[in-house]
Amino acid sequence: MDLPIEFDEAVEDWERFEEYLVQARYSVRDPSTGVPLEQDMSQVLSRVSKQFSHPEVGKALITGKIITATPFLMNGGNPYTCRQGFYSCYPLGDVDDSTDAIFDMERDLVTIFQHAGGGGIDVSNLRPRGTIVDKGQGTASGPVPFAKGFSHLSARISQGGKRRGALMIQANWDIKDVKEFVTFKGDNPGMYTGCNVSLNVTSEKFWEDEDLLQLVAEYIWKSGDPGLLFTQKSLENTPVLAKYNPVFSNPCGEYLSTKDTACNLLTVNLSKCLTAERGKYLEAVYESSRLAAIAGNEILDMGGFPPIKRIEKNTLKFRPIGIGFTGLHYAMNHFDVSYGDEHEAPLFAKATQLALMLGSMQGSLDYADFSKDQGRKLKPQSWNMKYVDKIESEANSFILSDFPDQAKWQALASNIFGKLRKYGGLFNSVTTSQAPTGSISQLMRVACTGVEPYFSMVQTRKVKDIDESWKEFTLVPLEFYSYTKEKLDWVKEQTAHRIDPYQQIRILEACQAFNHTAVSKTINLPASTTVSDIRKILDYARKSNLKGCTMFRDSSMEGVLSDQSGKDGILEFTDMDERSGSTFKWRGPAPLYITANRGDQGHVREIFLNTTKSGSTLHGMSEALGRVISVALQHDYRLVRKIARTLEDISSDSAWQSGSLGRVFSIPAALAKVLDKCAENEVENDPQPYAEPSSYASCPACGKLTLRRSGGCNQCVSCGYSSC
């Protein structure tokens, strides 16, 4: 494979893209003009690093070994903001079943969005649609109409004024309105993009409901929603005691824990940990994670909470921090491990995660000592000792089977777990959480974000800048310039849609083994994936140790920018060598003629609308309508019925009459009648009807229909915008 631009050009585009991201999202702005006062990432890191008193943390930030989450990059050390939110994730838990509680939750979500965070809620407790209320005088709306309202709220309110709100809506699989909950996003394409939707699998009985399983698989195929949250596994595989109900999710699914807590996410940059020896690499991961945990604790003690008292109180009570990493695929390539290798890749991921977990746990202990030296005493959190027994045993076994310097790592693990048992826990309720990372990875020039493989070898980004001008970037991973042509070809075979979905789950399992909360990663599926395939993947995920599972099938909406290698069966406009048409005459305020032309295969591919008032506005708009619909039908003839349904209920102050098609009250409604009539005789062996998913929507940054679900976030595959 040949790279499209030279190394110097690639560096320049990464620098330009960094400048765009910083000024659009992270920079402190002049309070009177809104003009960015910081131009590049070094200035942002210089600002935030000065907020830390621990001497090693600031250096780790400046050198790019660790990075905080977006809210702290936005607001840490910002002297002007009145909405100083430092945290990404707020699982708010179940919505109580009253009108007051529902609207109180909306108010809390608005506050969180304004303070740069995202929320998660559970609507399982809302009474079903049709339930008698007000002493028999009325009926309840059910949970789904309120879920829709929460989604619209998230889409309207920006996080910290710089990105859209992010929201997860959970519901138990056995609620009465579950089928409506599963389908409301997919049945309304592009309308409810303000939320992710997940079902809580609260018992094994879920897997016995064949009708529901089939429905879930169909809507995952169609739109990427719903995801599944395996709440039983969440209760059993976390340090958090079960009485605190650690089953509530943040928007992206990586922080499953106690409600009304804010998780402070930080990321270790694996590209800065790479050495010639794998043992030294793991030591660097451990050390970076230790410093990230110290940084997370310092941020907790800085405050930066939204003005919701119960969240501040609970967060400081449990002190959750979530250390994850980015650049896993980059690190694998460095050591010549294929992301697709069923044996070596999961072992590499598991070793990396274990080093990160141990480092974060040591950081929790170290921060308690650091606080003591400064005159503050932290209280240890009570940990679930059954879980501690499990991960200690697994850690020791894994160190003996796959770690270099085994005696050193055994001693280190023994010391950490020994102190944990002495205190009954650590000084944080959890210390690890794997977020999707998104734009903060790109700020560190890591193209394979979080645990994801490279989506493609080269990414083109076209964005609308803060001055309303359009900018385009060609982002080539800089590490590729040190690879041979043979190695580039090798990596190309490991991009997102060439990695088997079962292998993606194996990688996630490996990371989940030593993760206190959860791992956020969407299972990427090629366009050819069937509903039956998705059913099988769900069964595989059920048997895994994952706490949740989300999937997205590429090219669900034809014509959207995506990885071309995942496409098949593109419907080209190649059957118009011979045309056959039908013309319908309508009587009305002005005579109207509608002609529908079919191609060689009998499908409607062209529409012409003419009125006798040539040169009039009516004539021009009618002709334009025909041309636009022709473009759509040339793109995909299966749209004919969808177009008809879109037009049929439009009315005006006039009526048109056709001898064969009857009476309608607008030109669009007349066109709908013609499309339905002409589509009646299309060939019987057509592929399934066109199905438009809800997952692609208009991107708020670049305006294209390229916003897709990625790792639990909404992410634009054109400009790189992320809701997380």
C-alpha positions in Angstrom: 0.0 0.0 0.0 1.2 3.5 -0.8 0.5 6.4 1.5 -1.3 9.3 -0.2 0.9 12.2 1.1 4.5 12.6 2.3 5.4 12.6 5.9 5.9 16.4 6.2 2.4 16.9 4.7 0.9 14.4 7.1 2.4 16.2 10.1 1.1 19.5 8.8 -2.4 18.2 8.5 -2.4 16.7 12.0 -1.2 20.1 13.3 -3.9 21.9 11.4 -6.5 19.5 12.7 -5.2 19.9 16.2 -5.5 23.7 15.8 -9.1 23.3 14.6 -10.1 21.0 17.5 -8.5 23.1 20.1 -10.1 26.4 18.9 -13.5 24.8 18.3 -13.7 22.8 21.6 -11.0 23.1 24.2 -9.6 26.7 24.1 -10.4 29.3 26.7 -12.2 32.1 24.9 -12.2 35.9 25.3 -15.2 36.6 27.5 -16.2 39.6 25.5 -15.7 38.4 21.9 -15.7 34.6 22.2 -12.4 34.5 20.2 -10.1 31.5 21.2 -7.2 32.5 23.4 -5.3 29.2 22.9 -4.2 28.1 19.5 -2.8 24.6 20.0 -2.7 21.7 22.4 0.5 22.7 24.1 -1.2 25.9 25.4 -4.2 23.9 26.7 -1.9 21.4 28.4 0.1 24.1 29.9 -3.0 25.6 31.4 -4.5 22.4 32.9 -1.1 21.0 34.1 -0.7 24.0 36.4 -3.8 22.9 38.4 -2.0 19.9 39.8 0.1 20.0 42.9 1.7 16.5 42.5 5.0 17.3 40.7 4.9 14.3 38.3 1.4 14.7 37.1 1.9 18.0 35.3 5.0 16.6 33.5 3.0 13.5 32.4 0.3 15.7 30.9 2.8 18.0 29.1 4.6 15.1 27.6 1.4 13.4 26.4 1.7 10.3 28.5 -1.7 10.8 30.0 -4.6 13.1 29.2 -7.7 14.1 31.1 -11.2 13.9 29.8 -12.7 16.7 27.6 -14.6 18.6 30.4 -11.4 19.2 32.3 -9.5 20.2 29.2 -12.2 22.7 28.6 -12.7 24.0 32.1 -9.7 23.2 34.2 -8.0 26.5 35.0 -10.5 28.5 32.9 -10.9 31.8 34.8 -14.0 32.9 32.8 -16.4 30.0 32.8 -19.4 30.1 35.1 -20.1 26.4 34.3 -17.0 24.7 35.6 -17.8 21.1 35.0 -14.8 18.7 35.2 -16.5 15.3 34.6 -17.7 13.3 31.6 -20.1 10.8 33.0 -23.2 11.0 35.2 -25.3 7.9 35.6 -28.4 9.4 37.2 -30.2 6.0 37.6 -33.9 5.3 37.6 -36.5 8.0 36.8 -39.3 7.9 39.5 -42.8 7.5 38.3 -44.3 10.9 38.7 -44.6 14.0 36.5 -42.6 16.0 38.9 -39.8 13.5 39.0 -39.6 13.3 35.2 -39.3 17.0 34.8 -36.8 17.2 37.7 -34.7 14.7 35.8 -34.9 16.9 32.7 -33.7 19.9 34.7 -30.8 17.8 36.1 -29.8 16.7 32.7 -29.8 20.2 31.3 -27.5 21.3 34.2 -25.1 18.4 33.5 -25.0 19.1 29.8 -24.3 22.8 30.5 -21.4 21.7 32.7 -19.8 19.6 29.9 -21.1 16.2 31.0 -23.3 13.5 29.7 -26.1 11.6 31.5 -27.6 8.2 31.8 -31.1 7.4 33.0 -33.3 4.3 33.4 -37.0 4.5 32.6 -38.0 1.0 33.8 -40.0 2.4 36.7 -42.3 4.6 34.5 -45.8 3.0 34.4 -46.7 1.3 31.1 -48.7 3.0 28.3 -52.4 2.8 28.9 -52.2 2.4 32.7 -55.2 4.0 34.5 -54.3 7.3 36.3 -56.1 10.0 38.1 -58.7 7.6 39.7 -59.7 6.3 36.3 -60.0 9.7 34.6 -57.0 9.2 32.3 -54.3 6.9 31.0 -50.5 7.0 31.3 -48.3 7.9 28.3 -45.8 5.1 29.1 -42.0 5.3 29.2 -41.3 5.7 25.5 -42.8 9.2 24.9 -40.8 10.4 27.8 -37.7 8.7 26.4 -38.3 10.6 23.2 -38.5 13.9 25.1 -35.3 13.2 26.9 -33.6 12.5 23.5 -34.8 15.8 22.1 -33.5 17.5 25.2 -30.1 16.0 24.7 -30.0 17.1 21.1 -31.0 20.7 21.9 -28.6 21.4 24.8 -24.9 21.5 24.2 -22.2 20.2 26.6 -20.4 23.2 27.9 -21.6 25.2 24.9 -19.1 23.3 22.7 -20.6 19.9 21.8 -24.1 18.2 21.8 -25.5 16.6 24.9 -24.9 12.9 25.4 -27.5 10.5 26.9 -28.0 6.8 27.5 -31.6 5.6 28.2 -31.8 2.2 29.8 -34.9 0.0 30.4 -35.4 -3.5 31.7 -36.0 -6.1 29.1 -39.3 -7.2 30.7 -41.1 -3.9 30.9 -44.6 -4.0 29.3 -43.6 -1.5 26.6 -40.3 -3.2 25.7 -41.1 -3.6 22.0 -42.0 0.1 21.6 -38.7 0.9 23.5 -36.7 -1.3 21.2 -38.1 0.1 18.0 -38.7 3.8 18.5 -35.3 5.0 17.2 -35.2 2.7 14.2 -38.7 3.4 13.2 -38.1 7.2 13.2 -34.8 7.7 11.2 -32.7 10.6 12.4 -35.4 11.8 14.8 -34.0 10.6 18.1 -30.3 10.9 17.7 -29.9 12.6 21.1 -29.7 9.3 22.9 -28.3 5.8 22.9 -30.8 3.1 23.9 -29.9 -0.1 25.8 -31.9 -3.0 27.3 -31.0 -4.2 30.8 -30.7 -8.0 30.6 -31.6 -8.7 34.3 -32.2 -12.4 34.1 -31.5 -15.5 31.9 -35.2 -15.5 30.9 -34.4 -12.8 28.4 -32.7 -15.4 26.2 -35.9 -17.5 26.2 -38.0 -14.8 24.6 -37.5 -15.7 20.9 -39.8 -13.0 19.6 -38.0 -10.3 21.6 -34.6 -11.6 20.6 -35.5 -11.5 17.0 -36.8 -8.0 17.3 -33.7 -6.8 19.0 -31.5 -8.4 16.3 -33.6 -6.8 13.5 -33.3 -3.3 15.0 -29.6 -3.7 15.7 -29.3 -4.6 12.0 -31.3 -1.6 11.0 -30.0 1.1 13.3 -27.4 0.0 15.8 -29.9 0.3 18.7 -30.6 -1.2 21.2 -27.4 -2.2 22.9 -27.6 -4.7 25.7 -26.4 -4.2 29.3 -25.7 -7.4 31.2 -26.6 -6.1 34.6 -26.0 -9.5 36.4 -22.4 -9.5 35.3 -22.1 -5.8 36.4 -23.2 -6.7 39.9 -20.8 -9.7 40.1 -17.7 -8.1 38.5 -17.0 -4.8 40.2 -15.4 -3.6 43.4 -18.6 -1.7 44.2 -20.8 -3.5 46.8 -24.1 -4.8 45.4 -26.1 -2.7 47.9 -25.0 0.4 46.0 -26.6 -1.1 42.8 -23.7 -0.6 40.3 -25.8 -1.2 37.2 -26.4 2.3 35.9 -24.7 3.5 32.8 -23.2 6.7 31.4 -23.9 7.6 27.7 -21.2 5.4 26.2 -21.5 2.4 28.4 -18.0 2.3 29.9 -19.0 3.5 33.4 -21.5 1.1 35.0 -21.7 2.0 38.6 -23.7 3.7 41.4 -26.3 6.3 40.4 -25.7 10.0 41.1 -21.9 9.7 40.8 -19.6 11.6 38.4 -16.9 9.4 37.0 -13.6 11.2 36.3 -12.1 9.6 33.1 -8.5 9.8 32.2 -6.5 8.1 29.4 -3.1 6.6 29.2 -1.4 7.1 25.8 0.0 3.7 24.8 2.0 5.3 22.0 4.2 7.0 24.6 4.8 3.7 26.4 6.4 1.9 23.5 9.9 0.5 23.9 11.9 -2.3 22.2 11.0 -4.7 25.0 7.5 -5.8 26.0 8.5 -5.9 29.6 9.5 -2.2 29.6 6.3 -1.4 27.7 4.2 -2.9 30.5 6.2 -1.0 33.1 5.5 2.2 31.3 1.8 1.5 31.1 1.8 0.8 34.9 3.6 4.0 35.7 1.5 6.2 33.4 -1.7 4.6 34.9 -0.4 5.3 38.4 0.1 9.0 37.6 -3.3 9.1 35.9 -5.0 7.8 39.1 -3.2 10.5 41.2 -4.4 13.1 38.7 -8.0 11.8 38.8 -7.9 12.1 42.6 -6.6 15.6 42.5 -9.4 16.6 40.1 -11.9 15.2 42.5 -10.5 17.4 45.3 -10.6 20.4 43.0 -14.4 20.1 42.8 -15.8 21.2 39.5 -19.2 19.6 40.0 -22.5 20.8 38.5 -24.7 22.5 41.1 -26.6 19.2 42.0 -25.8 18.5 45.7 -26.5 14.8 45.7 -24.0 14.2 42.8 -21.2 16.1 44.6 -22.0 14.3 47.9 -22.1 10.8 46.3 -19.1 11.3 44.2 -16.9 12.5 47.1 -18.3 9.6 49.1 -17.3 6.9 46.6 -14.5 8.8 44.7 -14.7 6.8 41.4 -12.0 7.4 38.8 -11.8 5.7 35.4 -8.4 5.1 33.9 -8.4 3.7 30.4 -6.0 3.7 27.5 -5.8 4.6 23.8 -3.8 3.3 20.9 -4.1 -0.4 21.6 -3.8 -1.3 17.9 -0.8 1.0 17.4 0.9 -0.8 20.3 0.1 -4.2 18.8 1.6 -3.2 15.5 4.7 -2.1 17.3 5.3 -5.6 18.6 4.1 -7.3 15.4 1.0 -8.6 17.0 -2.0 -8.8 14.6 -5.3 -7.4 15.9 -6.9 -10.3 14.2 -4.7 -13.0 15.9 -7.2 -15.1 18.0 -4.4 -16.1 20.5 -1.8 -13.3 20.6 -4.0 -10.2 20.3 -6.3 -11.0 23.4 -3.2 -11.9 25.4 -1.5 -8.6 24.5 -4.7 -6.6 25.4 -5.1 -8.5 28.6 -1.5 -7.9 29.7 -1.9 -4.2 28.9 -5.1 -4.0 30.9 -3.6 -5.8 33.9 -0.6 -3.4 34.0 -3.0 -0.5 33.7 -5.3 -1.8 36.5 -2.4 -2.5 38.9 -0.9 1.0 38.2 -4.3 2.7 38.8 -4.7 0.8 42.1 -1.2 1.8 43.2 -2.0 5.3 42.3 -5.1 5.2 44.6 -2.8 4.1 47.5 -0.1 6.7 46.6 -2.7 9.5 46.5 -3.8 8.6 50.0 -0.2 9.0 51.2 0.2 12.2 49.3 -3.0 13.6 50.9 -1.8 12.5 54.3 1.5 14.5 53.8 -0.6 17.5 53.0 -2.7 17.2 56.1 -5.8 15.5 54.6 -6.9 12.0 55.5 -8.8 9.9 53.0 -11.2 7.1 54.0 -10.8 3.7 52.3 -13.8 2.5 50.3 -15.2 -0.9 51.1 -14.6 -3.2 48.2 -16.5 -6.4 47.2 -14.0 -9.0 48.5 -15.5 -11.8 46.4 -14.5 -9.8 43.4 -11.1 -9.0 44.9 -10.5 -12.7 45.4 -11.3 -13.4 41.8 -9.2 -10.7 40.1 -6.2 -11.4 42.4 -6.3 -15.1 41.5 -6.7 -14.3 37.8 -3.9 -11.7 37.9 -1.4 -14.1 39.6 -2.3 -16.9 37.1 -1.9 -14.6 34.1 1.4 -13.1 35.3 2.8 -16.6 35.6 1.6 -17.6 32.2 2.3 -14.5 30.0 4.4 -11.8 31.7 8.1 -11.0 31.5 9.8 -10.4 34.9 7.3 -12.6 36.6 8.8 -12.4 40.1 8.8 -8.6 39.9 5.1 -8.4 38.9 4.1 -11.0 41.4 5.7 -9.0 44.2 4.0 -5.8 43.0 0.6 -7.4 42.7 1.0 -9.0 46.2 1.9 -5.7 47.7 -1.1 -3.9 46.2 -3.6 -6.6 47.1 -2.1 -7.0 50.5 -2.8 -3.3 51.3 -6.2 -3.5 49.8 -7.1 -6.4 52.1 -5.6 -4.5 55.1 -7.8 -1.5 54.4 -10.8 -3.4 53.2 -10.6 -1.6 49.9 -8.8 1.2 48.2 -9.4 5.0 48.3 -11.5 4.9 45.2 -14.6 2.8 44.6 -13.3 1.9 41.1 -10.1 2.9 39.3 -10.5 1.6 35.8 -12.9 2.4 32.9 -12.3 2.1 29.2 -13.9 5.1 27.3 -14.1 5.4 23.5 -11.7 8.5 23.8 -12.6 10.0 20.4 -11.1 13.5 19.9 -8.8 13.4 22.8 -7.0 10.5 21.1 -6.7 12.6 17.9 -5.3 15.4 19.9 -2.5 13.0 20.8 -2.3 12.0 17.2 -3.5 8.5 17.9 -5.8 7.3 15.0 -6.9 4.0 16.5 -8.9 5.4 19.4 -9.5 3.5 22.6 -9.4 -0.3 22.1 -10.7 0.1 18.5 -8.7 -1.1 15.5 -7.9 1.5 12.8 -11.2 2.2 11.1 -9.4 2.8 7.8 -5.8 3.5 6.8 -6.4 7.1 5.8 -9.2 9.4 7.2 -10.4 12.5 5.4 -12.0 15.1 7.6 -14.0 18.1 6.2 -15.2 20.5 8.9 -16.8 23.9 9.3 -14.4 26.0 11.3 -15.5 28.6 13.9 -15.2 31.3 11.3 -17.8 29.4 9.1 -15.1 28.4 6.5 -14.7 24.8 5.4 -11.4 23.0 6.1 -10.3 19.6 4.9 -7.7 17.4 6.5 -6.1 14.1 5.3 -5.1 12.3 8.5 -2.6 9.5 8.0 -1.4 7.8 11.2 2.2 9.1 11.5 3.5 5.7 12.7 2.7 4.3 9.2 5.7 6.2 7.7 8.1 4.0 9.6 6.4 0.8 8.2 7.5 -1.1 5.2 5.1 -1.5 2.3 4.6 -5.1 3.4 3.7 -4.1 6.9 1.2 -1.5 5.6 -0.5 -4.2 3.6 -0.5 -6.4 6.7 -2.2 -3.6 8.8 -4.7 -2.9 6.1 -6.1 -6.4 6.5 -6.8 -5.5 10.2 -9.0 -2.5 9.7 -12.4 -2.3 11.3 -14.5 -4.1 8.8 -11.9 -6.9 8.1 -11.8 -7.9 11.8 -14.2 -10.7 12.6 -16.9 -9.6 15.1 -16.1 -12.6 17.3 -12.4 -11.4 17.4 -13.6 -8.0 18.5 -15.5 -9.6 21.4 -12.4 -11.6 22.3 -10.4 -8.3 22.6 -13.1 -6.8 24.7 -13.2 -9.8 27.0 -9.5 -9.6 27.5 -9.8 -5.9 28.5 -12.9 -6.5 30.7 -11.0 -9.2 32.7 -9.1 -6.5 34.7 -11.5 -3.5 34.3 -13.5 -2.5 37.4 -16.4 -0.9 35.3 -16.8 -1.6 31.6 -15.3 -1.3 28.1 -16.9 0.9 25.5 -16.4 -0.4 22.0 -18.9 -0.8 19.2 -18.7 -4.2 17.4 -18.1 -3.1 13.8 -20.0 -5.2 11.2 -19.7 -5.2 7.4 -22.7 -4.2 5.3 -23.3 -7.9 4.3 -24.1 -8.9 7.9 -27.5 -10.5 8.2 -30.0 -10.5 11.1 -29.2 -14.1 11.6 -25.5 -13.2 12.0 -26.4 -10.7 14.6 -28.4 -13.3 16.6 -25.4 -15.5 16.7 -23.1 -12.6 17.8 -25.6 -11.9 20.6 -25.4 -15.5 21.8 -21.6 -15.3 21.7 -21.6 -12.1 23.7 -24.0 -13.7 26.2 -21.4 -16.4 27.0 -18.6 -13.9 27.3 -17.6 -11.9 30.4 -18.7 -8.6 28.8 -21.0 -6.3 30.8 -22.6 -5.0 27.6 -22.6 -5.2 23.8 -23.4 -2.8 21.0 -23.1 -3.3 17.3 -23.2 -1.2 14.2 -23.6 -2.5 10.6 -21.7 -0.5 8.0 -23.6 1.1 5.1 -27.0 0.7 6.8 -27.9 3.8 5.0 -26.7 3.7 1.4 -24.8 6.8 0.2 -23.2 7.7 3.5 -19.5 8.0 3.8 -18.1 4.8 5.2 -15.4 2.2 4.7 -15.8 1.2 1.0 -14.4 -2.2 1.6 -17.5 -3.0 3.7 -20.0 -2.4 0.9 -21.6 -4.7 -1.5 -24.6 -4.6 -3.8 -24.5 -0.9 -4.6 -27.4 0.1 -6.7 -26.1 2.0 -9.7 -28.1 3.9 -12.2 -27.3 1.6 -15.1 -30.7 0.4 -16.4 -31.9 3.4 -18.4 -30.8 2.5 -21.9 -34.5 1.8 -22.6 -37.2 3.8 -20.9 -40.9 3.1 -20.7 -43.2 5.7 -19.1 -46.7 6.4 -17.9 -48.2 9.9 -17.9 -51.0 10.9 -15.6 -53.1 14.1 -16.2 -54.5 16.0 -13.2 -57.2 18.7 -13.3 -56.8 21.6 -10.8 -56.0 25.3 -10.5 -53.5 24.6 -13.4 -53.4 21.4 -15.5 -50.7 19.0 -14.1 -48.9 16.2 -16.0 -46.8 13.7 -14.0 -44.7 11.2 -16.0 -43.0 8.2 -14.3 -40.2 6.5 -16.4 -39.1 2.9 -15.7 -35.7 1.5 -16.6 -34.9 -1.8 -18.2 -35.6 -3.7 -15.1 -39.1 -2.2 -14.6 -38.2 0.1 -11.7 -39.3 3.7 -11.5 -36.1 5.8 -12.0 -37.3 9.2 -13.3 -40.1 11.6 -12.5 -41.2 14.7 -14.5 -43.8 17.2 -13.3 -45.1 19.9 -15.7 -47.8 22.5 -15.5 -49.2 24.6 -18.3 -48.0 27.8 -16.5 -44.5 27.8 -17.9 -42.2 30.3 -16.1 -44.4 30.5 -13.1 -43.3 29.7 -9.5 -45.7 26.8 -9.5 -44.1 25.4 -12.7 -40.6 25.9 -11.4 -41.2 24.2 -8.0 -43.0 21.3 -9.7 -40.1 20.7 -12.1 -37.6 21.0 -9.2 -39.6 18.4 -7.2 -39.4 16.0 -10.1 -35.7 16.4 -10.5 -34.9 15.9 -6.9 -37.0 12.7 -6.6 -35.3 11.5 -9.8 -31.9 11.8 -8.2 -33.1 9.8 -5.2 -34.6 7.0 -7.4 -31.5 6.9 -9.6 -29.5 6.4 -6.4 -31.8 3.6 -5.1 -35.1 2.6 -6.7 -36.3 1.0 -3.5 -36.9 4.5 -2.1 -40.1 4.8 -4.2 -42.5 3.7 -1.4 -40.7 5.8 1.3 -41.0 8.9 -0.9 -44.6 8.3 -1.5 -45.3 8.0 2.3 -43.4 11.2 2.8 -45.5 13.1 0.3 -49.0 11.6 0.7 -50.2 13.7 3.6 -49.2 17.1 2.4 -52.2 19.4 1.7 -52.7 22.8 0.3 -55.6 25.2 -0.4 -56.5 23.6 -3.7 -57.5 20.2 -5.1 -56.4 18.1 -8.1 -58.4 15.4 -9.8 -57.3 12.4 -11.9 -59.7 10.1 -13.7 -57.8 7.0 -12.6 -56.3 8.0 -9.3 -59.0 10.1 -7.7 -58.8 13.4 -5.8 -55.9 14.9 -3.8 -55.3 18.2 -2.1 -51.7 19.0 -3.2 -49.2 18.4 -6.0 -47.0 16.3 -3.7 -50.0 14.1 -2.8 -50.7 13.6 -6.5 -47.2 12.5 -7.0 -47.5 10.0 -4.2 -50.5 8.5 -5.9 -48.5 8.1 -9.1 -45.5 6.6 -7.4 -47.7 4.0 -5.6 -49.5 3.2 -8.9 -46.3 2.7 -10.9 -44.6 0.7 -8.2 -47.4 -1.9 -8.1 -46.0 -3.8 -11.1 -42.3 -3.9 -10.1 -40.7 -7.3 -10.4 -41.3 -9.7 -7.6 -37.7 -10.8 -7.0 -36.4 -7.5 -5.8 -34.2 -7.3 -2.7 -35.8 -6.3 0.6 -37.3 -2.8 0.7 -35.1 0.1 1.4 -34.6 0.5 5.2 -33.2 3.7 6.5 -31.6 3.5 10.0 -31.7 6.0 12.8 -28.0 5.8 13.4 -26.9 8.1 10.6 -28.0 11.7 11.2 -27.0 15.2 10.4 -23.7 16.1 12.1 -23.9 19.4 14.1 -20.4 20.3 13.1 -20.3 19.7 9.3 -23.9 19.2 8.5 -23.5 16.0 6.6 -25.6 12.9 7.1 -22.6 11.1 8.6 -23.2 10.9 12.3 -23.0 7.3 13.4 -22.9 5.3 16.6 -19.3 4.6 17.6 -18.2 3.0 20.9 -21.5 4.2 22.5 -21.0 7.8 21.3 -22.4 9.6 18.3 -19.4 10.2 16.0 -19.2 11.8 12.6 -17.3 9.7 10.1 -16.7 12.8 7.9 -15.4 15.5 10.2 -14.6 13.6 13.4 -17.1 15.3 15.7 -18.0 13.2 18.7 -20.7 13.7 21.3 -18.5 12.2 24.0 
